[in-house]
Amino acid sequence: MNHMPDWYPDSQAAEGENAVQVSGLTVAARSGRLLLDRADLELAPGRVTAVVGPSGCGKTTLLRAVTGTLPPDTERTTGTVTVLGQDPLTLPAPALRTLRRHRLAYVGQDPGSGLNPRMSVRRLLAEVAVDGSREAIRAQLAEVRLPVDGGLPDRRIGGLSGGQQRRVALARALARRPAVLLLDEPTAGLDPALRDEIAELLRHLAENHRIAIALSCHDTDLVARLADDVVDLTGPGPKAAMAGPRAADEPVRTPADGTTTITATGLNAAHTHRGRRVPVLHGIDLALAAGSSLGIVGASGSGKTTLLRTLVGLHRPTAGTVSLDGAGLAPTAHRRSREQRRRLQLVPQDPLGTLNPSRTVGTALRRPLLLHRRTGRAEAPACVLELLEQVGLPAATADRYPHELSGGQRQRVAIARALAAKPDVLFCDEVTSALDAETAVAVMDLLTELRDRRGLSLVLVSHDLRLVADRTDSLVVMSEGRVVESGPTARLFSSPAHPVTAALATGVALGG
């Protein structure tokens, strides 16, 4: 990897001093609810610090406090924050903008939602880069393992995969050549090879250019390998149960042996770039049996998310067909019947970008319940609370807005919203990437329990290969928009026939 040795400052913190010092920081909402309780954090030039703990423990709040930003309707009640000799929470707006632009960079957990969808990748980087030349932009993209040929620098964010969007956001942060780099779940949604490449880059930036780096992370293996220091925000308190009791009137469904629920034949799809179609999917064939689970794996950018969006009708195919119970579906969701839309539900990779910021969680969950006639208006509040209980969220979550939740909590709300429609097929796009290990297992236990009880079919896109290996019946392996191998999960991991599958299987074996 070319690390561009002259691009970054030796250090913008005085020798022997911390770049960031947080002591006893408590952040509370006006209602008195604690978002962060007496947190401490020290970031030194040349060191990588991991902030760990379960979803909702305050990791994002701590990192955002270092940038001088707290969630709306919250305040610092105790503690101090010092960044390169300044308190970002008291800086005037012009001074805070200068600090963020030149010395402090932050990449959030849903980076795609923070990138201007009307700007090309090249313009997004040039907007903030110290060196905005064409050559420098290409080098910065190569630094984060993004292809510089094939037109990617001129594409807009909507034409990139979730993993590619995350790397564009990282490249944009590095283009500022900061002294302090803050990353909220930087490897979520990345395949293991890219995760290791990004970890290598972060290690290099810390050691060779004395950047002070902090990252929140749920990947315990990555933390053990990468971090010099670990700050654990785990607090006392009981763990929330994930699977709630079955409603008395909810029918128990038995999977129909051999019955195919959804089928795709010869599916092609493309993105449009400057009026020209750029192929993304090439002749995809797949079939999902009722009550079964299908894993879709492959490198970032291989077309997994586009495939899910095409199946549910959010991305129009250029060729091929999608059928539900043998009946052909219209190519786009708005031309499908309400019942067909209800039966196919997608849990997206970026819940912040799909949850209405002006609606409370309760309103967001009540809408599909009423829209798809899953309950009456009088019973809807109780159904909302039951959905929250199923995904391990307290009842008080119903009155909160998306910006008041952690990334993991928003992901669970997105799952609850999809479940509200009581679908037949649930498409999950990296649904555990923003969750701590314990919560991720609990969410998958919930989905497995729903599959067993209701005959729910699952399509699971994930870079967590252990999860895919343990929780799916069959597997589709994708590379460059094509299915390179498919079959029973156990067989593909034990006896892979394609090099891409073999590489994935080796990663699981080594990781296990």
N, C-alpha and C positions, 0 to 999 in steps of 0.2 A: 504494500500500500504506500502510495506517495504521500508523505505527510507535510509537504511544503514547509520546510524548516524555517524559512524567513517570514512566514506569515503571521506569527503570533508573538506577542510581547514576552520578554523574559519574565517579567512580573510587574504588576502595577500596585502591589502591596509591599510595604517596606520589609526588608529582610528581617526574619524572626517574628513578624507580626501576622496575626490572622487576617485574612481578607474579609471574613464575615464572623461576627460574634453575636450570638443570640443567647440571652440569659433569662431564665424564668418567665418566658413569654406565655401569657394567657390571653386568649381571644374568645370573646363571648358575644352571643347575639343579644339584642335588646330584651328578649324574653328571659335572659339569664342562662340559656343553653350554652354549654361550653363546646367550642370547636377545637380548642387547643388548651392544654392545661400544663402550665409551668415547663415549657419545652426549652431545651438547651441545644445549641448547635454551634460548632466551631469549624470553619472552613479555612484551611491553610493552603498557600500556594504550593503546587506540586503534589497534592493529595486528593484522593477521591473518597468522598463520604457518602455512604448509603443511608437513606432514611427508610426504615422498615416499620411494619405493623399492619394490623388488619384494616380492611376497607373501612373508611369513616373515622379513623383514629386521628386525623389532622395532618397527614403528610403534605397534602397539597396546600393546606392553609399555611403551614410553616414555610414552605418554599415561596409561596406568593407574598408572605409577609416580608421576606428578604427583598423582594422587588418593590416593596412599598404599596402593595395592593392587598386589601382585605375584602372578604365577601361583603356585599351590600348589607346594611343594617347590622353590622358587627363592629366591634371596637377592641382595641388593646386595653385590657384592664390592669395588667401588671407586666413587668419585664422590659428588657431593652433589646434593640436591634441596631447593630452597627455594621455598615458595609463600606469598606475602604475609607473608614474614618467618619462616615456620615450616617445619620439616622434616616432611612428612606421613608419612614412613616410620618416624619415631620418636615421633610424637604418641600420647599415651594415647587409648584408644578414644573416650571422651566428647568430647575436644577435636577428634578427627578427624571425628566425626559432625557437630559444630557447623560445622567448616570446610566440609564437603560440603553441608550443608543451606543455609547462608546465603551462602557466598562462592565456592564452586567447584562447577560443574555439569559432568557428563560424560554424553554420549550414546554408547552402544556401537554396534558394527557390526551386531548383531542385536537392535535395540531391542524388537521384539515379544516376545522371550523374557524380557525383564526387566520387563514390564508385567503386573500382576495380572490374569489372565483373568476373574476374577469381579467386577471393578470396572468401572463405566461410565467413559467418557472424562472426563465431568465430575468424578467422584470422584477419578480418577487425578490430575487437575490440582489440585483443591481440597486434596488431601492434603498437597501441598508448597508451594502458592502463598502468597506474601506477602499477597495479596488474594484470598480465596477466594469473593468474591461472584459471583452468577450473571452479572452484567454483565461483570465482569473476566475470568471464564472464557471467555465468548463472545468477548470482544475478543482474548484470547490465542490462541484457535483461529483466529480470522480473521487474526491476525498471520502464522500459518504456512500460510495459504491453505487451511484446512479449512472446509467449509460449516457454518454454525451453524444452518441451518434443515434440515428434513427428518429430524430426530431423531438426527443423528450424536452430539451431546454425551451422549446417554443410551444409546448403543450400547456393547457390550463389544468388546474388542480382537479377538476371534475373528471379528467381523462386518466388519472393516476390511481393506482391501488392504494389501500390504506397504508401499507408499508412504505410505498414510494412517497406518499404525502408526509409521513413522519420523517423521512430522510431529507426531504426538501426543507422542512421546518428546522432540522438540525443544521443543514448547510447554511440556511439563512442566519441562524444564530452565530455560527462560526465565522461567517463573512464579516461580522462586526469586529472580530479579533478581540474578544472580551478577556477581562482578567478573572471574572467569576462566571461560571456556566452552571445553570440550574436546569435539571431535566426531570420531568414528571413522567415516570414509566417509559423511558426512552426506547426500550426494546419490545414493548407490547405490540403484537401483530407482526413481528418479524420472524422469519424462519431461523432455525438455529445457526446456520452458516452466517447470515447477515448479523444476527445478534452478536456472534463472536467477533465479526469484523468491526462493528461499532464499539464493542468493548475494547478491542485492540486500539482503535483510534482514541478513545477517551483515556486509556492508559498512557498512550504516547503524549497526548496534549498535557496531561498532568505532569509526567516525569520530565519531558524534554522542554516544555515551554512554561512550566510552573503556573498553569492555570488552576485555580481552585474550583473543584467540581463537586456538586452535590446532586444525587439522583434518588428519587423515590423508586422503589422496586419491590416486586413480589417474587422475583426469580431468585430463590435462595442459592442456587448453584452459581449464578452470575455474581451475586453479592459476595460469596465466598472467594471467587476468583479475582474480582475487580477491586473491591473496596479496601482502602487502608483503614478506615474508621466506620463504625456502624452506630447510628442513633436509632434506638428502638422506642417507638411511641406506643407500644402495646400497653394498655391500661387494664385495671381490674374490672371484673364484671362478668356475668354469665354470657355464654354464646347463644345467639338466637337460633332457634330451631328452624329448619328450612321447609320441611314438608308438612303442610297443615292437614287436618282431617278432611276426608272426603265429604262433600256436601251430601246430605241425605237423599236429595233428588238427582244427584249426578249418576248417570248410568255407568255401569262397568262394561267396558267394551273389550272384546277378545279379538286379537289380530286375526284377520282372515288369511289362513295359510296359502301362500302362493299368489294372493291377490295383489296386483300392481296398482299402486295409488297414483304415482306420477311418472311420466315417461317423457324423455327428450330424444328426438331423432334428428341427426344431421344439423345440430344447432350451431349457427355462425352468428357472430356479433362483432361490431366495430365501434370505435370512437371516431368522431369527426374532428379533424384538425385542419384549419384553414380551408374549409370546404372540401377536404379530401378524406375519404374513409380510411382509417387505419385499423386493419383487422386485429381483433383481440381473441375471439374464439373461433376454432376451426373444426367443424364437423363433430360436435360433441354428442355422444350417445350415452344415455344412462337410464336406469329403471330403478324405482324404489318401491319395495313391497310394503303393504300396509303393516304398521306396527314394527317396522325394522328401522335400523339406524345406519346411515351412510356417512363415512368420513371423506372429506375432500382435502387433499394435502398437495403441497408444492411450494416452490420458492415464491417470495413476494413478487408480484407482478405477473404471475403465471396465468391469471384470469379467473381466480376462484371467486372473488367478489362479483365480478361481472356475470359469471355463470349464475350465482344465486339471484342477482337482480333480474336477470333475463327470465329465469324460471317463474318468479313471482310477478313478472310483468312490469317492472320498473325500468327495464332497459330493452328497447325494441330489437329483436333479432333481425339480422339481414337475410337469414335463410333458416330452414328447419322448422320443426313443430314441437309444441309442448302439449301433452294430454293429461287429463285428470280423470281417473277411473275409465279410461278408454275414450273419453270425449275430448275432442280438440279444444284448446283454449285460444282465445284471441291473443294476439302478440303483445298487447299492452293492457295493464290493469284496468284502465278506465273504460275499456270495451268489454270487460268481463262482468258477469253478474255479481251482485253483492254477495251471494252465497259462495261463488267461486273464490272471491277475494277473501272471504272469511276463512275458508278452508286452508288457505296457504298464507302463513304469516312469517314475516322476516324480523329477526332481532339483529339490528345493524351493528357495525363495528364502531360507529361514532354516535352514541346515544345523545350527546349534548347537541349535535347538529340536527337531530330528529325530534327532540322533545320541545314543545312550544314553551319558550321562556316566560310567557305571560300567563301560563296556566299552572295551577298547582298539580301536584302528583295525583291527588284525588280526582280532579277534573280530567286529567289525562287518562286515567284508568276507567272512569265512569263512561267516557265517550264510546269506546268500542263495545262495552257491555250493552249500552242502549242502541247503538247503531246496528249491531248484529242481533238485537233482540235476545240477548242471553239472559236478561233479567228485567224486571219491572222497575220503574223509577223509585218506588218505595223500598225495594230490596237492594238497590244499587249501593248505598253506603256500606251495608254489611258485606256485600260482595267485594267492594274495594278493600276493606280491611282483611278479608280472607285472602285476597291475592297478595297483599303486602306480607301477611304472615307466611304464605307459601314460599316467598323468596327471601325470608329472613329479615324483613324490615319492620320497625315498630309502627304502631298505628299512627303516631304523631307525624310520620312521613307524609301522610295524605295532605297535610296543610302546608307543606313546604314546596318551594319552587326549585326547578332544576339547578340553578346556580348555588343553592344552599346545600347541595349534596356533593359527596365525593364522587370521583369517577366510578368506583365500584358500586356505590349506591345507585347512581344513574343507570348503570348497566343492569342492575337488578330490577329497576323500575321498567326498563325497556322490555325485559323478559316478562314481567307481570302484565304489561300492556298487550303483548302478543298473546299471552295465555288467556287474557280476558275474552278473546274472540272464540275460545275453545276450538282451535284449529285441528285439522286432520294431519297437516304436515307443518312442522316448525323448522324454519331455516335459521341456523345460528351462525353468524359470522364473527368468529373470534370473541365469543361471549364471555370467556373467562380471562381474557388478556389483561383486564384492569382489576382483577380480583386477587386477593391473597390466596395462598395455597389451600387453606382450610375452607374458605368460602367457595373457591372454585370447585372443590370436591363436593361441597354441599349442594351447589347449584346443579352440578351434573347428577348427583343423587336424585334431586328433585325431578329433573328432566327424565331420568331413567324410570323413576317411579310413575310419572305421568304416562310415559310410553307403555309401561306394563299394564297400568290400570285402565287407560282409555284407548289403547291401540294407536296412540300418537306416533306418527313417523317422524324421525329426526334426520336432518341433513346438517352435518357439523363441519364447518371450516375451522381449522385450528392449526397453530404451529406447535401446540403442546402435543408432541407425538405420543407421549405416554398416555395422555387422556384419550387420544384417538384409538390407540392400540387396545385400550381397556374397555372402551364404551361404544364401539361400532361393530356391526356385523360384517359390513363390506366397505371397500375402500376404492376411491378413484384418485389416481396420482396424475397431476397435471404438470406440464412443462410447456412454456411458450404458447399457451392457449390451446393445447391439445391434451387429450387423455393418452398417456403413454403406457398405462397399465391399470387394470381394474380386476377386482375379484374379492373373495373372502379376506377380511383383514388379517386373520391369523396366518393364512397362507402367504400373503404378500410380504408380511414382515419376516416370516421364517424362510421363505424360498422366493425372493424377488427375482424377476426376470429382466427388469430394465435397470440401467445404471442409476437413474434418479431414485427409484424405489430402493435400490440397494444402499444408496447413500443415506436415505431416511432411516432404513432399518438398522444400519450401523450406528446412527445417532441414538436410536432408542436403546440398542444393546449396550452402548458405552455409557449412556446416561443411567441405565438401570443398575 
